[in-house]
């Protein structure tokens, strides 16, 4: 397990790799261990995202959680930059209630790369578990030019 830190306009991210896959992104992370080729690529992609030059992350990840959690994260990962979905949209696709989708979204271990900020409540923004909470969610959506829906 190794972690690389990346400074962005949204804060310093720490990206963790375990056995050839990204497993976690945390705010205020620090460099730990020897950076691997995957971690260096993750850092490069995060910098490109921060500079508005990357529309979609292309990195292997692994979710250590239930099959439901993995399915929710896979659906979130597929949401294109500049677009959003609701918890209800994802729930409908999975044939499940919206509340467990919201809980799975909040438990996303790799935010930003798996863009849970693109998932909204039916009647508003919903929550965000990253540093800065909903304000960071709004900043990420504005950065992706998805903020038109926020007006």
N, CA, C and O of each residue as an XYZ file, in Angstrom:
604
protein
N       0.848     -1.179      0.000
C       0.000      0.000      0.000
C       0.893      1.242      0.000
O       1.799      1.373      0.823
N       0.619      2.144     -0.936
C       1.364      3.399     -1.034
C       0.369      4.510     -1.330
O      -0.722      4.261     -1.842
N       0.757      5.747     -1.000
C      -0.097      6.903     -1.239
C       0.750      8.027     -1.815
O       1.902      8.219     -1.428
N       0.158      8.764     -2.747
C       0.792      9.948     -3.308
C      -0.124     11.134     -3.047
O      -1.346     11.012     -3.138
N       0.463     12.283     -2.722
C      -0.358     13.471     -2.481
C      -0.302     14.382     -3.702
O       0.717     14.471     -4.388
N      -1.424     15.054     -3.956
C      -1.567     15.921     -5.117
C      -2.263     17.198     -4.676
O      -3.363     17.152     -4.123
N      -1.626     18.339     -4.918
C      -2.234     19.636     -4.599
C      -3.188     20.028     -5.719
O      -2.819     19.987     -6.893
N      -4.415     20.409     -5.364
C      -5.395     20.878     -6.338
C      -6.101     22.103     -5.769
O      -5.919     22.448     -4.602
N      -6.898     22.749     -6.592
C      -7.687     23.888     -6.119
C      -8.751     23.456     -5.110
O      -9.333     24.297     -4.424
N      -9.003     22.159     -5.018
C     -10.018     21.630     -4.099
C      -9.402     21.112     -2.809
O     -10.109     20.611     -1.935
N      -8.099     21.232     -2.690
C      -7.377     20.747     -1.519
C      -6.313     19.748     -1.933
O      -6.139     19.448     -3.114
N      -5.619     19.249     -0.952
C      -4.588     18.245     -1.210
C      -5.220     16.861     -1.100
O      -5.775     16.490     -0.065
N      -5.122     16.114     -2.186
C      -5.654     14.758     -2.214
C      -4.532     13.768     -1.930
O      -3.390     13.967     -2.343
N      -4.870     12.725     -1.236
C      -3.985     11.580     -1.092
C      -4.649     10.413     -1.790
O      -5.778     10.046     -1.465
N      -3.939      9.825     -2.760
C      -4.483      8.702     -3.509
C      -3.708      7.460     -3.118
O      -2.478      7.441     -3.141
N      -4.449      6.421     -2.758
C      -3.837      5.192     -2.276
C      -4.009      4.069     -3.291
O      -5.059      3.929     -3.917
N      -2.964      3.283     -3.438
C      -2.991      2.108     -4.301
C      -2.715      0.874     -3.463
O      -1.872      0.887     -2.566
N      -3.431     -0.183     -3.769
C      -3.173     -1.479     -3.166
C      -3.226     -2.519     -4.277
O      -4.231     -2.642     -4.977
N      -2.158     -3.249     -4.431
C      -2.096     -4.357     -5.393
C      -2.550     -3.968     -6.803
O      -3.333     -4.689     -7.421
N      -2.066     -2.836     -7.312
C      -2.310     -2.456     -8.694
C      -3.635     -1.789     -8.980
O      -4.026     -1.683    -10.142
N      -4.346     -1.332     -7.947
C      -5.619     -0.633     -8.147
C      -5.740      0.489     -7.111
O      -5.257      0.366     -5.985
N      -6.390      1.578     -7.513
C      -6.671      2.654     -6.557
C      -7.742      2.163     -5.603
O      -8.728      1.559     -6.025
N      -7.553      2.421     -4.319
C      -8.504      1.955     -3.316
C      -9.053      3.065     -2.430
O     -10.025      2.866     -1.701
N      -8.415      4.251     -2.496
C      -8.879      5.315     -1.596
C      -8.356      6.654     -2.070
O      -7.242      6.751     -2.584
N      -9.170      7.692     -1.894
C      -8.742      9.079     -2.058
C      -9.202      9.813     -0.816
O     -10.373      9.751     -0.441
N      -8.269     10.510     -0.179
C      -8.590     11.258      1.041
C      -8.117     12.694      0.886
O      -7.183     12.976      0.136
N      -8.766     13.584      1.594
C      -8.309     14.964      1.650
C      -7.167     15.042      2.651
O      -7.142     14.311      3.641
N      -6.235     15.926      2.384
C      -5.078     16.159      3.254
C      -4.194     14.924      3.379
O      -3.571     14.710      4.418
N      -4.136     14.109      2.326
C      -3.279     12.931      2.319
C      -1.811     13.318      2.204
O      -1.480     14.432      1.799
N      -0.954     12.402      2.556
C       0.484     12.627      2.492
C       1.133     11.522      1.664
O       0.551     10.458      1.453
N       2.343     11.794      1.204
C       3.097     10.776      0.492
C       3.499      9.686      1.483
O       4.028      9.966      2.559
N       3.238      8.449      1.099
C       3.606      7.313      1.945
C       4.126      6.205      1.045
O       3.476      5.841      0.065
N       5.263      5.683      1.362
C       5.833      4.606      0.567
C       6.386      5.122     -0.754
O       6.429      6.326     -1.006
N       6.802      4.193     -1.575
C       7.388      4.515     -2.874
C       6.263      4.691     -3.901
O       5.442      3.788     -4.063
N       6.208      5.846     -4.604
C       5.148      6.022     -5.596
C       5.324      5.053     -6.771
O       6.412      4.924     -7.331
N       4.255      4.392     -7.120
C       4.255      3.437     -8.225
C       3.903      4.159     -9.520
O       3.522      5.330     -9.504
N       4.032      3.461    -10.627
C       3.640      4.031    -11.926
C       2.162      4.398    -11.905
O       1.778      5.435    -12.447
N       1.328      3.567    -11.289
C      -0.102      3.871    -11.220
C      -0.347      5.135    -10.397
O      -1.153      5.977    -10.794
N       0.323      5.282     -9.277
C       0.135      6.489     -8.462
C       0.616      7.730     -9.192
O      -0.015      8.783     -9.103
N       1.725      7.622     -9.913
C       2.200      8.773    -10.688
C       1.196      9.127    -11.787
O       0.979     10.306    -12.068
N       0.584      8.119    -12.408
C      -0.441      8.376    -13.429
C      -1.683      8.991    -12.793
O      -2.275      9.908    -13.362
N      -2.085      8.503    -11.627
C      -3.237      9.083    -10.925
C      -2.968     10.548    -10.594
O      -3.849     11.392    -10.761
N      -1.763     10.854    -10.129
C      -1.408     12.241     -9.820
C      -1.458     13.096    -11.083
O      -1.965     14.218    -11.055
N      -0.933     12.572    -12.189
C      -0.953     13.322    -13.454
C      -2.386     13.573    -13.911
O      -2.709     14.668    -14.371
N      -3.243     12.565    -13.787
C      -4.638     12.739    -14.198
C      -5.369     13.711    -13.274
O      -6.178     14.509    -13.746
N      -5.106     13.662    -11.987
C      -5.734     14.619    -11.070
C      -5.293     16.045    -11.368
O      -6.105     16.967    -11.302
N      -4.025     16.237    -11.694
C      -3.550     17.574    -12.063
C      -4.218     18.043    -13.357
O      -4.630     19.199    -13.461
N      -4.327     17.144    -14.344
C      -4.984     17.491    -15.610
C      -6.456     17.837    -15.368
O      -6.977     18.776    -15.969
N      -7.123     17.086    -14.496
C      -8.513     17.384    -14.132
C      -8.592     18.773    -13.498
O      -9.446     19.584    -13.855
N      -7.695     19.030    -12.561
C      -7.670     20.307    -11.852
C      -7.483     21.475    -12.821
O      -8.037     22.554    -12.606
N      -6.715     21.268    -13.872
C      -6.451     22.307    -14.869
C      -7.496     22.334    -15.978
O      -7.369     23.117    -16.920
N      -8.523     21.498    -15.886
C      -9.585     21.486    -16.888
C      -9.209     20.780    -18.177
O      -9.866     20.969    -19.201
N      -8.155     19.963    -18.142
C      -7.696     19.280    -19.350
C      -8.100     17.814    -19.410
O      -7.731     17.120    -20.357
N      -8.842     17.326    -18.432
C      -9.228     15.911    -18.395
C     -10.723     15.807    -18.180
O     -11.266     16.372    -17.231
N     -11.384     15.082    -19.066
C     -12.827     14.886    -18.946
C     -13.196     13.604    -18.205
O     -14.248     13.534    -17.568
N     -12.337     12.594    -18.287
C     -12.662     11.306    -17.682
C     -11.390     10.642    -17.169
O     -10.393     10.551    -17.885
N     -11.433     10.184    -15.934
C     -10.310      9.444    -15.375
C     -10.286      8.049    -15.998
O     -11.327      7.435    -16.227
N      -9.090      7.574    -16.261
C      -8.905      6.244    -16.828
C      -7.886      5.520    -15.945
O      -6.709      5.402    -16.286
N      -8.373      5.048    -14.815
C      -7.508      4.440    -13.811
C      -8.189      3.193    -13.235
O      -9.399      3.202    -13.007
N      -7.435      2.139    -13.003
C      -8.044      0.961    -12.377
C      -8.343      1.248    -10.909
O      -7.528      1.843    -10.204
N      -9.499      0.825    -10.466
C      -9.843      0.993     -9.051
C     -10.478     -0.281     -8.538
O     -10.951     -1.119     -9.306
N     -10.476     -0.407     -7.222
C     -11.133     -1.545     -6.573
C     -11.882     -1.030     -5.358
O     -11.326     -0.324     -4.517
N     -13.128     -1.389     -5.283
C     -13.961     -1.026     -4.141
C     -14.025     -2.229     -3.212
O     -14.494     -3.296     -3.606
N     -13.562     -2.064     -1.998
C     -13.675     -3.121     -0.998
C     -14.977     -2.891     -0.245
O     -15.015     -2.157      0.742
N     -16.026     -3.517     -0.715
C     -17.339     -3.343     -0.111
C     -18.293     -4.374     -0.678
O     -17.885     -5.324     -1.346
N     -19.550     -4.173     -0.404
C     -20.574     -5.106     -0.876
C     -20.720     -5.013     -2.393
O     -20.253     -4.058     -3.013
N     -21.360     -5.996     -2.972
C     -21.634     -5.969     -4.410
C     -22.487     -4.747     -4.762
O     -22.300     -4.143     -5.819
N     -23.408     -4.388     -3.890
C     -24.232     -3.204     -4.110
C     -23.359     -1.952     -4.162
O     -23.515     -1.123     -5.058
N     -22.446     -1.812     -3.210
C     -21.534     -0.661     -3.179
C     -20.722     -0.596     -4.476
O     -20.555      0.477     -5.057
N     -20.227     -1.738     -4.919
C     -19.432     -1.788     -6.156
C     -20.268     -1.370     -7.357
O     -19.787     -0.633     -8.218
N     -21.516     -1.833     -7.425
C     -22.390     -1.490     -8.554
C     -22.701      0.001     -8.568
O     -22.691      0.629     -9.627
N     -22.976      0.566     -7.404
C     -23.249      2.004     -7.319
C     -22.014      2.786     -7.785
O     -22.140      3.722     -8.574
N     -20.834      2.413     -7.307
C     -19.616      3.125     -7.704
C     -19.361      2.992     -9.203
O     -18.925      3.952     -9.838
N     -19.621      1.830     -9.773
C     -19.444      1.657    -11.221
C     -20.380      2.574    -12.004
O     -19.975      3.155    -13.010
N     -21.624      2.708    -11.551
C     -22.572      3.598    -12.230
C     -22.171      5.065    -12.074
O     -22.314      5.852    -13.010
N     -21.677      5.424    -10.915
C     -21.227      6.796    -10.700
C     -20.016      7.090    -11.585
O     -19.931      8.163    -12.183
N     -19.090      6.151    -11.670
C     -17.883      6.316    -12.480
C     -18.239      6.595    -13.948
O     -17.499      7.281    -14.653
N     -19.370      6.062    -14.395
C     -19.789      6.199    -15.794
C     -20.479      7.530    -16.099
O     -20.743      7.818    -17.266
N     -20.778      8.348    -15.091
C     -21.439      9.631    -15.342
C     -20.448     10.569    -16.015
O     -19.394     10.851    -15.445
N     -20.755     11.057    -17.206
C     -19.810     11.945    -17.904
C     -19.633     13.286    -17.196
O     -20.531     13.769    -16.506
N     -18.465     13.867    -17.383
C     -18.174     15.209    -16.868
C     -19.222     16.176    -17.410
O     -19.603     16.092    -18.578
N     -19.680     17.079    -16.576
C     -20.662     18.073    -16.982
C     -22.098     17.589    -16.870
O     -23.030     18.354    -17.118
N     -22.289     16.328    -16.500
C     -23.631     15.779    -16.333
C     -23.833     15.335    -14.889
O     -22.875     15.124    -14.145
N     -25.084     15.201    -14.519
C     -25.421     14.727    -13.181
C     -26.514     13.674    -13.284
O     -27.183     13.542    -14.309
N     -26.675     12.941    -12.219
C     -27.771     11.999    -12.047
C     -28.316     12.227    -10.639
O     -27.669     12.864     -9.808
N     -29.495     11.705    -10.385
C     -30.029     11.745     -9.028
C     -29.838     10.374     -8.378
O     -29.611      9.366     -9.048
N     -29.937     10.377     -7.063
C     -29.902      9.105     -6.350
C     -31.010      8.204     -6.891
O     -30.827      6.995     -7.032
N     -32.162      8.809     -7.194
C     -33.292      8.056     -7.734
C     -33.002      7.461     -9.100
O     -33.433      6.344     -9.389
N     -32.275      8.190     -9.953
C     -31.907      7.651    -11.269
C     -31.090      6.371    -11.114
O     -31.343      5.368    -11.781
N     -30.119      6.430    -10.229
C     -29.254      5.266    -10.014
C     -30.037      4.139     -9.360
O     -29.868      2.971     -9.710
N     -30.892      4.491     -8.411
C     -31.722      3.489     -7.744
C     -32.616      2.763     -8.746
O     -32.774      1.543     -8.690
N     -33.189      3.524     -9.648
C     -34.068      2.923    -10.664
C     -33.286      1.944    -11.536
O     -33.772      0.857    -11.849
N     -32.084      2.330    -11.921
C     -31.249      1.457    -12.746
C     -30.895      0.157    -12.026
O     -30.746     -0.890    -12.656
N     -30.763      0.233    -10.709
C     -30.414     -0.933     -9.910
C     -31.627     -1.681     -9.372
O     -31.493     -2.779     -8.831
N     -32.821     -1.087     -9.521
C     -34.016     -1.706     -8.958
C     -34.020     -1.688     -7.444
O     -34.508     -2.618     -6.802
N     -33.472     -0.621     -6.875
C     -33.348     -0.488     -5.428
C     -33.916      0.860     -4.988
O     -34.105      1.742     -5.826
N     -34.193      1.045     -3.690
C     -34.628      2.353     -3.193
C     -33.484      3.368     -3.252
O     -32.310      2.997     -3.283
N     -33.841      4.637     -3.266
C     -32.851      5.711     -3.370
C     -31.991      5.852     -2.115
O     -30.811      6.187     -2.222
N     -32.550      5.606     -0.934
C     -31.791      5.832      0.295
C     -30.518      4.988      0.371
O     -29.469      5.532      0.717
N     -30.554      3.695      0.069
C     -29.297      2.935      0.089
C     -28.299      3.415     -0.965
O     -27.089      3.312     -0.762
N     -28.792      3.932     -2.075
C     -27.892      4.498     -3.085
C     -27.188      5.716     -2.498
O     -25.981      5.880     -2.670
N     -27.930      6.558     -1.815
C     -27.326      7.723     -1.166
C     -26.282      7.315     -0.144
O     -25.232      7.949     -0.039
N     -26.556      6.273      0.601
C     -25.595      5.793      1.593
C     -24.343      5.238      0.915
O     -23.226      5.484      1.371
N     -24.527      4.492     -0.172
C     -23.392      3.942     -0.916
C     -22.576      5.069     -1.542
O     -21.347      5.010     -1.570
N     -23.252      6.081     -2.036
C     -22.575      7.231     -2.625
C     -21.741      7.939     -1.550
O     -20.593      8.308     -1.799
N     -22.305      8.124     -0.381
C     -21.591      8.764      0.724
C     -20.417      7.947      1.224
O     -19.490      8.494      1.822
N     -20.444      6.634      0.986
C     -19.354      5.760      1.416
C     -18.318      5.537      0.316
O     -17.398      4.736      0.486
N     -18.458      6.232     -0.801
C     -17.514      6.100     -1.909
C     -16.088      6.351     -1.394
O     -15.799      7.437     -0.892
N     -15.202      5.364     -1.513
C     -13.855      5.551     -0.982
C     -12.911      6.324     -1.909
O     -11.797      6.667     -1.512
N     -13.353      6.600     -3.153
C     -12.466      7.252     -4.116
C     -13.192      8.449     -4.750
O     -13.369      8.486     -5.967
N     -13.614      9.431     -3.928
C     -14.322     10.571     -4.496
C     -13.467     11.306     -5.532
O     -12.249     11.136     -5.584
N     -14.108     12.100     -6.326
C     -13.548     12.863     -7.441
C     -13.240     11.916     -8.603
O     -13.771     12.109     -9.697
N     -12.405     10.905     -8.398
C     -12.118      9.941     -9.458
C     -13.376      9.134     -9.761
O     -13.731      8.960    -10.927
N     -14.044      8.647     -8.741
C     -15.404      8.110     -8.876
C     -16.280      9.288     -8.453
O     -16.440      9.541     -7.259
N     -16.849     10.012     -9.423
C     -17.385     11.364     -9.187
C     -18.752     11.401     -8.494
O     -19.763     11.735     -9.112
N     -18.766     11.058     -7.219
C     -20.013     11.063     -6.460
C     -20.595     12.471     -6.344
O     -21.775     12.622     -6.027
N     -19.781     13.508     -6.599
C     -20.301     14.881     -6.582
C     -21.301     15.102     -7.717
O     -22.051     16.078     -7.688
N     -21.327     14.222     -8.707
C     -22.262     14.334     -9.833
C     -23.615     13.716     -9.527
O     -24.496     13.704    -10.388
N     -23.796     13.204     -8.318
C     -25.061     12.600     -7.920
C     -25.777     13.558     -6.971
O     -25.240     13.964     -5.940
N     -27.005     13.905     -7.354
C     -27.789     14.904     -6.624
C     -29.044     14.284     -6.048
O     -29.482     13.216     -6.474
N     -29.612     14.964     -5.079
C     -30.924     14.576     -4.556
C     -31.992     15.025     -5.547
O     -31.732     15.881     -6.393
N     -33.161     14.469     -5.452
C     -34.255     14.828     -6.352
C     -34.662     16.294     -6.181
O     -35.121     16.931     -7.129
N     -34.490     16.821     -4.972
C     -34.934     18.185     -4.690
C     -33.801     19.114     -4.269
O     -34.047     20.110     -3.588
N     -32.566     18.809     -4.660
C     -31.450     19.676     -4.283
C     -30.128     18.981     -4.497
O     -30.032     18.004     -5.239
N     -29.124     19.492     -3.843
C     -27.767     18.989     -4.045
C     -27.489     17.640     -3.407
O     -26.674     16.872     -3.918
N     -28.153     17.340     -2.301
C     -27.767     16.160     -1.536
C     -26.520     16.477     -0.744
O     -26.141     17.641     -0.617
N     -25.888     15.470     -0.218
C     -24.714     15.689      0.612
C     -23.420     15.472     -0.142
O     -23.407     15.164     -1.333
N     -22.320     15.646      0.601
C     -20.999     15.362      0.066
C     -20.085     15.091      1.250
O     -20.011     15.897      2.177
N     -19.389     13.960      1.224
C     -18.594     13.544      2.376
C     -17.169     14.078      2.357
O     -16.434     13.870      3.323
N     -16.753     14.759      1.292
C     -15.396     15.292      1.221
C     -15.230     16.551      2.052
O     -16.206     17.136      2.520
N     -13.973     16.963      2.230
C     -13.684     18.204      2.952
C     -14.467     19.360      2.350
O     -14.511     19.510      1.129
N     -15.075     20.165      3.182
C     -15.845     21.310      2.719
C     -17.287     20.972      2.426
O     -18.083     21.870      2.149
N     -17.650     19.697      2.480
C     -19.030     19.277      2.290
C     -19.627     19.763      0.986
O     -18.991     19.700     -0.066
N     -20.849     20.247      1.065
C     -21.606     20.646     -0.124
C     -20.919     21.785     -0.870
O     -21.042     21.870     -2.092
N     -20.205     22.658     -0.174
C     -19.495     23.744     -0.861
C     -18.445     23.191     -1.826
O     -18.257     23.731     -2.917
N     -17.773     22.133     -1.432
C     -16.801     21.493     -2.330
C     -17.524     20.809     -3.479
O     -17.040     20.833     -4.611
N     -18.666     20.203     -3.211
C     -19.469     19.583     -4.266
C     -19.841     20.623     -5.323
O     -19.712     20.371     -6.521
N     -20.293     21.774     -4.881
C     -20.656     22.860     -5.802
C     -19.425     23.314     -6.591
O     -19.516     23.537     -7.799
N     -18.285     23.453     -5.926
C     -17.060     23.874     -6.622
C     -16.659     22.860     -7.690
O     -16.239     23.250     -8.779
N     -16.781     21.577     -7.399
C     -16.457     20.546     -8.381
C     -17.424     20.602     -9.568
O     -17.005     20.487    -10.720
N     -18.702     20.778     -9.287
C     -19.692     20.873    -10.368
C     -19.463     22.119    -11.218
O     -19.595     22.064    -12.441
N     -19.124     23.229    -10.594
C     -18.810     24.446    -11.358
C     -17.586     24.231    -12.229
O     -17.560     24.641    -13.389
N     -16.586     23.594    -11.673
C     -15.356     23.304    -12.408
C     -15.660     22.475    -13.662
O     -15.009     22.633    -14.695
N     -16.645     21.601    -13.557
C     -17.024     20.725    -14.667
C     -18.092     21.346    -15.570
O     -18.588     20.703    -16.495
N     -18.430     22.582    -15.293
C     -19.453     23.307    -16.035
C     -20.822     22.620    -15.979
O     -21.606     22.671    -16.926
N     -21.075     21.988    -14.851
C     -22.379     21.392    -14.608
C     -23.199     22.287    -13.691
O     -24.274     21.900    -13.232
N     -22.689     23.483    -13.428
C     -23.309     24.360    -12.439
C     -24.552     25.053    -12.965
O     -25.278     25.668    -12.185
N     -24.822     24.974    -14.268
C     -26.038     25.586    -14.792
C     -27.276     25.098    -14.076
O     -28.257     25.827    -13.927
N     -27.218     23.852    -13.634
C     -28.357     23.301    -12.921
C     -28.436     23.836    -11.499
O     -29.441     23.621    -10.821
N     -27.407     24.524    -11.033
C     -27.398     25.044     -9.672
C     -28.036     26.415     -9.549
O     -28.265     26.897     -8.440
N     -28.327     27.054    -10.688
C     -28.856     28.420    -10.661
C     -30.349     28.393    -10.429
O     -30.984     29.446    -10.373
